[in-house]
């Protein structure tokens, strides 16, 4: 192994041991909460760390940050000057798409009710919705939306895709978000797979929910603030819609929040990308970034430069 040319900080010892060795790279442990080691070129953020953690990079000489998440909402507000910020595109799409399908199936087929009956040792035979023959509206055609669309198709459903602008690709038509008012009334399942931006914040509001087909299922694996929580609670309590949420607003969800007890709501605690597939994919991305830095090549997944 050649002498290290760059130093990369990683948030814990287990990651350091998994990554080493990479030719020309030294890995040091730094969780962005203590005094950083000297000479760091790239810092890997702890997974799910608050965005405010990035302020620790100020004055360190670090030139690049690698996130372990796809989303980067709020990063521009706190990222110090002269920093390249890269997200973890390619790491979480498969696991998050899997969870989107799992939440959909669990909600439609009544798995929460059966689990409750099992805990009570009660044989509660009942008929619930099938996913087959449903119309699934996938809003967002980035990595997660594409992965989810592909996973829904084998379930004998009609997948309708929506993005910012209309277009056609190898899978057919992609509708514009401006068409939602016409698309929502016919959709049985509405999946949210969009980044959190000014345009998508509270995208799902009272008007959106009112336009949904009565009894339709809303599935959110994007960001909690894409949904107006108060409006969702009101519509779910009225029995108009159901929801399966991996993300909420606020998050973590306070113990007294009405979402916990609203009928027709299934909640998982923001675990879409946090599966056994994550670590090997993150490690592969960091090794690739490290090799690119040594060679002087452009890094992958650049989403911000300050």
C-alpha positions as CSV (number, residue, x, y, z in Angstrom):
1,X,0.0,0.0,0.0
2,X,1.3,3.4,-0.9
3,X,1.8,6.2,1.6
4,X,-1.5,8.0,2.4
5,X,-2.2,11.0,0.2
6,X,-5.4,12.0,1.8
7,X,-7.2,11.6,5.2
8,X,-10.9,10.8,5.4
9,X,-12.8,10.9,8.7
10,X,-15.5,8.4,9.4
11,X,-18.0,8.5,12.3
12,X,-17.1,5.3,14.1
13,X,-14.5,2.6,14.5
14,X,-16.6,-0.1,12.9
15,X,-16.8,1.8,9.6
16,X,-13.0,2.6,9.8
17,X,-12.3,-1.2,10.1
18,X,-14.7,-2.0,7.3
19,X,-13.2,0.5,4.9
20,X,-9.5,0.1,5.4
21,X,-7.3,-0.4,3.5
22,X,-7.7,1.9,0.4
23,X,-4.5,2.7,-1.5
24,X,-3.4,6.2,-0.7
25,X,-6.0,6.9,2.0
26,X,-5.8,7.1,5.7
27,X,-9.1,6.7,7.7
28,X,-9.6,8.4,11.0
29,X,-12.5,8.3,13.4
30,X,-14.4,11.6,14.0
31,X,-18.1,12.0,14.8
32,X,-18.2,15.8,14.2
33,X,-18.7,16.3,17.9
34,X,-15.1,16.4,19.2
35,X,-11.9,18.0,18.1
36,X,-11.2,16.7,14.5
37,X,-8.0,14.9,13.5
38,X,-5.5,17.1,11.6
39,X,-5.4,17.1,7.8
40,X,-8.9,15.8,6.9
41,X,-9.8,16.1,3.3
42,X,-13.3,14.5,3.4
43,X,-15.6,13.9,6.4
44,X,-18.3,11.3,6.4
45,X,-21.3,12.4,8.4
46,X,-22.9,10.2,11.0
47,X,-26.1,8.6,9.7
48,X,-29.2,10.5,10.6
49,X,-27.2,13.3,12.3
50,X,-28.9,16.7,12.6
51,X,-28.0,19.0,9.7
52,X,-26.7,21.4,12.3
53,X,-23.8,19.0,12.9
54,X,-22.2,20.3,9.7
55,X,-21.3,23.5,11.5
56,X,-18.4,21.5,13.1
57,X,-16.6,21.6,9.8
58,X,-16.0,25.4,9.9
59,X,-12.4,26.2,10.0
60,X,-11.1,22.6,9.8
61,X,-9.8,22.8,6.2
62,X,-12.1,20.0,5.1
63,X,-13.1,20.4,1.5
64,X,-15.7,17.7,1.1
65,X,-18.5,16.1,3.1
66,X,-20.1,12.7,2.3
67,X,-23.5,12.2,3.7
68,X,-25.0,8.7,4.3
69,X,-28.5,9.9,3.4
70,X,-30.1,10.8,0.1
71,X,-31.9,13.9,1.3
72,X,-30.1,17.2,1.7
73,X,-32.9,19.5,2.7
74,X,-31.5,22.3,5.0
75,X,-27.9,21.6,4.2
76,X,-27.4,24.8,2.2
77,X,-28.4,26.8,5.3
78,X,-25.6,25.5,7.5
79,X,-22.8,24.2,5.2
80,X,-19.6,26.3,5.6
81,X,-18.0,28.0,2.6
82,X,-15.8,26.2,0.1
83,X,-17.3,22.8,0.8
84,X,-18.5,20.1,-1.7
85,X,-21.4,18.2,-0.3
86,X,-22.3,14.7,-1.7
87,X,-25.3,12.7,-0.9
88,X,-25.7,8.9,-0.8
89,X,-27.6,8.3,-4.0
90,X,-27.4,4.7,-5.0
91,X,-27.3,3.5,-1.3
92,X,-30.9,3.6,-0.1
93,X,-33.2,3.4,-3.1
94,X,-33.7,-0.4,-3.1
95,X,-34.4,-0.7,0.7
96,X,-36.7,2.3,0.7
97,X,-38.6,1.0,-2.3
98,X,-39.0,-2.3,-0.6
99,X,-40.4,-0.6,2.5
100,X,-42.8,1.4,0.3
101,X,-44.2,-1.9,-1.1
102,X,-44.2,-3.5,2.4
103,X,-46.2,-0.6,3.9
104,X,-48.6,-0.7,1.0
105,X,-49.2,-4.5,1.4
106,X,-49.4,-4.4,5.2
107,X,-52.0,-1.6,5.1
108,X,-54.1,-3.0,2.3
109,X,-54.1,-6.6,3.6
110,X,-54.8,-5.6,7.2
111,X,-51.6,-6.9,8.8
112,X,-51.7,-4.5,11.7
113,X,-55.2,-5.8,12.7
114,X,-54.0,-9.4,12.4
115,X,-50.9,-8.7,14.5
116,X,-53.1,-7.2,17.1
117,X,-55.4,-10.2,17.0
118,X,-52.4,-12.5,17.3
119,X,-51.2,-10.7,20.5
120,X,-54.7,-11.3,21.9
121,X,-54.7,-14.9,20.7
122,X,-57.8,-14.2,18.7
123,X,-58.5,-15.9,15.3
124,X,-59.9,-12.8,13.5
125,X,-60.7,-14.0,9.9
126,X,-61.5,-10.9,7.8
127,X,-61.4,-9.8,4.1
128,X,-59.1,-6.9,3.2
129,X,-58.0,-5.2,0.0
130,X,-55.7,-6.8,-2.5
131,X,-53.0,-4.9,-4.2
132,X,-53.7,-6.6,-7.5
133,X,-55.7,-4.6,-9.9
134,X,-55.1,-1.4,-8.0
135,X,-54.0,1.9,-9.6
136,X,-50.8,3.1,-7.9
137,X,-49.8,6.8,-8.3
138,X,-46.1,7.2,-7.8
139,X,-45.2,10.9,-7.2
140,X,-41.5,11.5,-7.8
141,X,-39.3,9.8,-10.3
142,X,-35.9,10.1,-8.8
143,X,-34.0,7.0,-7.6
144,X,-36.6,5.9,-5.0
145,X,-39.6,6.6,-7.2
146,X,-38.0,4.7,-10.1
147,X,-37.2,1.7,-7.8
148,X,-40.6,1.7,-6.3
149,X,-42.3,1.9,-9.6
150,X,-40.3,-1.2,-10.8
151,X,-41.2,-3.1,-7.7
152,X,-45.0,-2.4,-7.9
153,X,-45.4,-3.6,-11.5
154,X,-45.1,-7.3,-10.9
155,X,-48.1,-7.0,-8.5
156,X,-50.5,-6.7,-11.5
157,X,-51.2,-3.0,-10.8
158,X,-51.4,0.0,-13.0
159,X,-48.5,2.3,-12.2
160,X,-49.1,6.0,-13.0
161,X,-45.9,8.1,-12.6
162,X,-45.7,11.7,-11.8
163,X,-42.7,14.1,-11.8
164,X,-42.1,17.8,-12.0
165,X,-42.6,17.9,-15.7
166,X,-44.2,15.6,-18.2
167,X,-42.1,13.3,-20.4
168,X,-41.9,9.9,-21.9
169,X,-39.3,7.3,-21.2
170,X,-38.8,3.5,-21.8
171,X,-41.6,2.7,-19.4
172,X,-44.1,5.1,-20.9
173,X,-45.6,8.4,-19.9
174,X,-44.6,10.4,-16.9
175,X,-47.2,13.0,-15.9
176,X,-46.5,16.5,-14.6
177,X,-47.3,17.4,-11.0
178,X,-49.7,20.0,-12.4
179,X,-51.9,17.1,-13.5
180,X,-52.4,15.7,-9.9
181,X,-55.9,17.2,-9.6
182,X,-57.0,14.9,-12.5
183,X,-55.0,11.9,-11.4
184,X,-55.8,11.7,-7.7
185,X,-59.5,10.8,-7.8
186,X,-58.8,7.5,-9.6
187,X,-55.7,6.4,-7.6
188,X,-56.1,3.6,-5.0
189,X,-52.6,4.1,-3.7
190,X,-50.6,7.3,-3.7
191,X,-46.9,7.0,-3.0
192,X,-44.7,10.0,-2.1
193,X,-41.1,9.7,-3.2
194,X,-40.1,13.3,-3.6
195,X,-37.3,15.4,-2.1
196,X,-38.2,18.1,0.4
197,X,-38.1,21.4,-1.4
198,X,-40.1,24.6,-1.3
199,X,-42.3,23.2,-4.0
200,X,-43.0,19.9,-2.2
201,X,-43.4,21.2,1.3
202,X,-47.0,20.6,2.3
203,X,-47.7,19.2,-1.2
204,X,-50.2,17.0,0.4
205,X,-52.6,19.5,1.9
206,X,-56.3,19.6,2.5
207,X,-57.1,20.1,-1.2
208,X,-54.8,17.2,-2.2
209,X,-56.4,14.9,0.4
210,X,-59.9,16.0,-0.6
211,X,-59.1,15.1,-4.2
212,X,-58.0,11.6,-3.3
213,X,-60.4,8.7,-3.9
214,X,-62.4,7.8,-0.8
215,X,-60.6,5.0,1.1
216,X,-57.4,5.5,-0.9
217,X,-54.0,4.8,0.8
218,X,-51.3,7.5,1.1
219,X,-47.8,6.1,1.5
220,X,-45.0,8.5,2.4
221,X,-41.3,7.4,2.3
222,X,-39.9,10.8,1.4
223,X,-40.0,13.5,4.1
224,X,-42.6,14.2,6.7
225,X,-43.0,17.8,5.8
226,X,-44.3,16.9,2.4
227,X,-47.6,16.2,4.2
228,X,-49.7,18.6,6.2
229,X,-50.0,16.4,9.3
230,X,-53.1,18.2,10.7
231,X,-54.9,17.8,7.4
232,X,-54.0,14.1,7.2
233,X,-55.3,13.5,10.7
234,X,-58.5,15.2,9.9
235,X,-59.1,13.3,6.7
236,X,-58.1,9.9,8.3
237,X,-60.4,10.5,11.3
238,X,-63.2,11.2,8.9
239,X,-62.5,7.8,7.2
240,X,-61.8,9.4,3.9
241,X,-58.2,8.2,3.5
242,X,-55.7,5.8,5.1
243,X,-51.9,6.3,5.4
244,X,-48.7,4.4,5.8
245,X,-45.9,6.7,6.9
246,X,-42.2,6.0,7.3
247,X,-41.7,9.7,7.9
248,X,-43.7,12.2,9.9
249,X,-43.8,15.9,10.7
250,X,-42.7,16.4,13.5
251,X,-40.1,13.7,13.8
252,X,-39.5,11.8,16.0
253,X,-43.3,11.7,16.6
254,X,-44.1,12.9,20.2
255,X,-45.8,10.3,22.3
256,X,-48.9,12.4,22.7
257,X,-49.3,13.1,19.0
258,X,-52.7,12.2,17.5
259,X,-51.1,10.3,14.5
260,X,-50.3,7.4,16.9
261,X,-54.0,6.7,17.5
262,X,-55.7,7.9,14.3
263,X,-57.6,5.1,12.7
264,X,-56.1,3.8,9.4
265,X,-52.6,5.1,10.1
266,X,-49.6,2.8,10.0
267,X,-46.3,4.3,11.2
268,X,-42.7,3.1,10.9
269,X,-39.9,5.2,12.5
270,X,-38.0,6.5,9.4
271,X,-36.3,3.1,8.6
272,X,-36.7,3.1,4.8
273,X,-33.0,3.0,4.0
274,X,-31.8,1.5,7.3
275,X,-31.5,-2.1,6.4
276,X,-28.7,-4.7,6.1
277,X,-28.1,-3.5,2.6
278,X,-27.0,-0.1,3.8
279,X,-23.5,-0.7,5.2
280,X,-22.0,-2.5,2.2
281,X,-23.4,0.1,-0.2
282,X,-22.2,3.1,1.9
283,X,-18.8,1.5,2.2
284,X,-18.6,0.9,-1.6
285,X,-19.5,4.6,-2.2
286,X,-16.9,5.9,0.3
287,X,-14.2,3.7,-1.2
288,X,-15.1,5.0,-4.6
289,X,-15.0,8.6,-3.4
290,X,-11.7,8.0,-1.8
291,X,-10.2,6.6,-5.0
292,X,-11.5,9.5,-6.9
293,X,-10.0,12.0,-4.5
294,X,-6.6,10.3,-4.7
295,X,-6.8,10.4,-8.5
296,X,-8.0,14.0,-8.5
297,X,-11.3,13.0,-10.3
298,X,-14.7,14.6,-9.8
299,X,-16.5,13.0,-6.9
300,X,-19.9,11.2,-7.2
301,X,-23.3,12.6,-6.1
302,X,-22.3,16.2,-5.8
303,X,-25.5,18.1,-4.8
304,X,-24.0,21.3,-3.3
305,X,-20.9,23.4,-3.6
306,X,-20.5,26.5,-1.4
